[in-house]
C-alpha cells in the first residue's frame, strides 16, 4: 500500500476510474494543465489527454449543465466546483436537472455525475470558500451526499460515486487535504455509499460526526475519558444521504445517549435531520435528549475570528457532560 494524504487519494481515485472506464471525464475551472486550485487533478490531463481532463470557463452553471448533458449521453462526468460557495450558480443544474432526471424520464436517462467541491473552515480562506452547504443537498431527493474524513475512505467513496448511476455531491474538507497520511491501496476498491463507520468503540455515549468533525470528536472523546473515565463511541457517518440509521440506532441501544457534531450552522442542518430519525427509530432507548454541537446561526465569519466560530473539542466535551448528567 502507498502512503497518501486525502488530496492524493482523491486524485488516485480519478486516475483509477479514468483508466477503468473510457466514459469517465474530469473537468472544471483550471483542473487541466494547472491541476486544480488545490492540485487535486495534477498530472491527469498529461496522462489522459485534453479530451478526458479539461478546463472550463469560469461559469459553474455551464460546468454543471454540461455534466447533465454528458450524463444522459452515457458519460460519467466528474465535475469540480472550485469552492463550495460557488455552487449557487449551479443549483438548478444539480438539484433540478440532475437529481430529477430519472424521475422525469421514467427511467430512460440517468445522471451518473459526481459534483466534487472543497468546503470547510479552519484554513483562513476568503468569503464563500469555507461554508458547509451539505444541508442544501439533503432536502433534494435524487442526489447523494458523501463527505469523507480520511484518505482511505476518500478514494473508495469517490470510486463508488463515479460508478453510481445517481448524482453524488462529493464534499472534500479543505483542512483534511494535507492533514495526515494513511495507507491507501493503489488498486481500485470501493467503500459503500450509505454505510457509516465506527471509528472508536464506546459504551457510555455516542458521538455522530462527518468530515473534519470526526477528528474533532475523537479529541473530545480522548478528553472526556481522561477527565471522567467515560468511553464515547465515535461514528463517522461518511454519507449523509443515504444515512446509515441502522448503525446509529445500534450504537444508541448500547450507549443510550447521543450528540451530533456538524461544522455547519445549527438550524436546519444535517444534525437536525439525524436527530429526527433517531427520535423516530430509537427514542425509547434514550436517557437524555440528543444534543447538537454546531456553528452558530450567523454568516460564516471572516478569517480573523473563525476559530471562535468553529466547533471545538471543548464544546463537544461540554455537550457530552450535559447528556451524561441529564
Secondary structure as UniProt FT lines:
FT   STRAND          2..4
FT   HELIX           6..20
FT   TURN            22..23
FT   STRAND          24..28
FT   TURN            29..34
FT   TURN            37..38
FT   TURN            40..43
FT   HELIX           44..48
FT   TURN            50..52
FT   STRAND          53..55
FT   HELIX           60..72
FT   TURN            73..74
FT   STRAND          76..81
FT   HELIX           84..90
FT   HELIX           92..98
FT   TURN            99..100
FT   HELIX           101..104
FT   TURN            105..107
FT   STRAND          114..119
FT   TURN            127..128
FT   HELIX           134..138
FT   TURN            141..142
FT   STRAND          143..147
FT   HELIX           151..163
FT   STRAND          167..173
FT   HELIX           174..176
FT   STRAND          182..184
FT   TURN            193..194
FT   STRAND          197..200
FT   STRAND          205..209
FT   TURN            211..212
FT   HELIX           213..228
FT   STRAND          232..236
FT   STRAND          239..241
FT   HELIX           245..255
FT   STRAND          258..265
FT   TURN            267..268
FT   HELIX           270..282
FT   HELIX           283..285
FT   STRAND          291..295
FT   HELIX           303..305
FT   HELIX           306..309
FT   HELIX           313..324
//
